[in-house]
Amino acid sequence: MIKVAIIGATGYTGLESIEIILRHPKAQLTYLTGLEEQCGGAEDIFGRLKGRCDMNVEPLDLDKLSAEADVALCCL
């Protein structure tokens, strides 16, 4: 399983990337980042993710990013 992080998860490109990764059989979302004022539950930010993505969007932490992901998508 490929561990995927999304940088800029709260924008349109981030949302579309989340949905693509959720459908991918060999990828797993492990870290979502966004601006500090846009952080919170992904389901709360995007209603259409309810029941599909229980992760939190967090401020970017490069140490956490490198520890939790094999690949990062930059969706800024």
C-alpha positions as CSV (number, residue, x, y, z in Angstrom):
1,M,0.0,0.0,0.0
2,I,1.4,3.4,-1.0
3,K,1.0,6.0,1.8
4,V,-0.1,9.4,0.4
5,A,-0.1,12.9,1.9
6,I,-2.0,15.8,0.3
7,I,-0.5,19.3,0.8
8,G,-3.3,21.9,0.3
9,A,-6.1,19.4,1.0
10,T,-8.8,22.1,1.6
11,G,-8.9,23.4,-2.0
12,Y,-10.7,22.1,-5.1
13,T,-7.6,20.2,-6.3
14,G,-7.0,18.8,-2.8
15,L,-10.6,17.5,-2.6
16,E,-10.5,15.9,-6.0
17,S,-7.1,14.3,-5.1
18,I,-8.6,13.0,-1.8
19,E,-11.5,11.4,-3.7
20,I,-9.1,9.8,-6.3
21,I,-6.9,8.3,-3.6
22,L,-9.9,7.0,-1.6
23,R,-10.9,5.0,-4.7
24,H,-7.4,3.7,-5.5
25,P,-7.0,0.1,-4.4
26,K,-3.2,0.4,-3.7
27,A,-3.1,3.8,-2.0
28,Q,-3.9,5.0,1.5
29,L,-4.3,8.6,2.7
30,T,-2.1,9.1,5.7
31,Y,-1.7,12.9,6.1
32,L,-3.8,15.9,5.0
33,T,-2.4,19.5,5.3
34,G,-3.9,22.9,4.9
35,L,-3.5,26.5,6.2
36,E,-3.9,26.7,10.0
37,E,-7.2,28.6,9.7
38,Q,-8.6,26.0,7.3
39,C,-7.7,22.9,9.5
40,G,-10.3,20.6,11.0
41,G,-12.1,17.4,10.1
42,A,-12.1,16.6,6.4
43,E,-15.7,15.6,6.7
44,D,-16.6,18.9,8.2
45,I,-14.7,20.9,5.6
46,F,-16.2,18.9,2.7
47,G,-19.7,17.5,3.4
48,R,-19.4,15.0,0.5
49,L,-16.6,13.2,2.3
50,K,-19.0,12.3,5.2
51,G,-18.5,8.6,6.1
52,R,-15.6,8.3,3.7
53,C,-12.7,10.2,5.2
54,D,-12.5,10.6,9.0
55,M,-9.1,12.3,8.9
56,N,-8.2,15.8,10.1
57,V,-6.6,18.5,8.0
58,E,-3.5,19.7,9.9
59,P,-0.9,22.5,9.4
60,L,2.1,21.2,7.5
61,D,4.8,19.6,9.5
62,L,7.7,18.4,7.4
63,D,8.9,15.8,9.9
64,K,5.4,14.3,10.2
65,L,5.1,14.4,6.4
66,S,8.3,12.4,5.9
67,A,7.4,9.9,8.6
68,E,3.9,9.2,7.4
69,A,3.9,9.3,3.6
70,D,5.7,7.6,0.7
71,V,4.5,10.3,-1.6
72,A,3.0,13.8,-1.3
73,L,0.7,15.5,-3.7
74,C,1.1,19.3,-3.8
75,C,-2.4,20.7,-4.5
76,L,-1.7,24.4,-3.9
